Amino acid sequence: MPPPSTASLTPVQPSDLRKDDRVRVEWPSTEKFDGTVTDTTTRLEGTGKSVKSVGGAQVIYDDGCKNWHFDGDAFTVWRLSAAAAPTAFE
């Protein structure tokens, strides 16, 4: 069965994600991978008066790889429906 389409979905920032959300992430190479959010955090970026907080989410992909994605990174993230979860996550 082909993966669900993201055509009707709006991309979201990693800071909008919550633990256990199912996501599809498009990497700069235009490859897309599905996974599950396992953690979220906020980090500080910048120096002096230009310090800002940036939200992020850790994704464990269906192939077992883990990666953090933060707002402003060169990735596109979509929140998928629960129906997109593989059997192991149901």
VENNORHU-V841239 format. One record per backbone hydrogen bond with DSSP energy under -1.0 kcal/mol. NH is the residue of the N-H (numbers start at 1). CO is the residue of the C=O. If there is no record, write none. Layout:
BEGIN
nh:NH co:CO
nh:NH co:CO
END
This chain:
BEGIN
nh:9 co:6
nh:12 co:77
nh:16 co:13
nh:17 co:14
nh:20 co:37
nh:21 co:18
nh:23 co:35
nh:24 co:78
nh:25 co:33
nh:26 co:76
nh:27 co:31
nh:30 co:27
nh:33 co:25
nh:35 co:23
nh:36 co:60
nh:37 co:21
nh:38 co:58
nh:39 co:58
nh:41 co:56
nh:43 co:54
nh:45 co:52
nh:50 co:47
nh:52 co:45
nh:54 co:43
nh:56 co:41
nh:57 co:69
nh:58 co:39
nh:59 co:67
nh:60 co:36
nh:61 co:65
nh:62 co:34
nh:64 co:61
nh:67 co:59
nh:69 co:57
nh:71 co:55
nh:73 co:70
nh:75 co:73
nh:76 co:26
nh:78 co:24
nh:80 co:22
nh:84 co:81
nh:85 co:82
nh:89 co:86
nh:90 co:87
END
